[in-house]
Amino acid sequence: MKKIIIGVLTGAVLLGGTTFVAANSNGSDGFTFEEMKPFIEQMHPNLSSDQQEEMFNACHGEGGMMNNF
C-alpha cells in the first residue's frame, strides 16, 4: 500500500512540475531586451544601443540561434 501511495505522490509531483514548466514557456526566452540591456552593455561596451538591440534580436528574436535550446 505504501508503494502505491508513494508512486501516486511521485507521479503527481512530476506531472505538476511538467505543467508548471509548460505554462511558463510561452515561446520566448522569458526576458526582454530592456531586461538584458545592462548585461549586454557590460559585455559589449563598444556597441551602440541600436547595435546591441540588433544583436539581441539576432540571437533571441524570431528564428534566432538561441531559440533552439
Buried (B, 14 or more C-beta within 10 A) or exposed (E): EEEEEEEEEEEEEEEEEEEEEEEEEEEEBEEEBEEBBEEBEEEEEEBEEEEBBEBBEEBBBEEEEEEEE
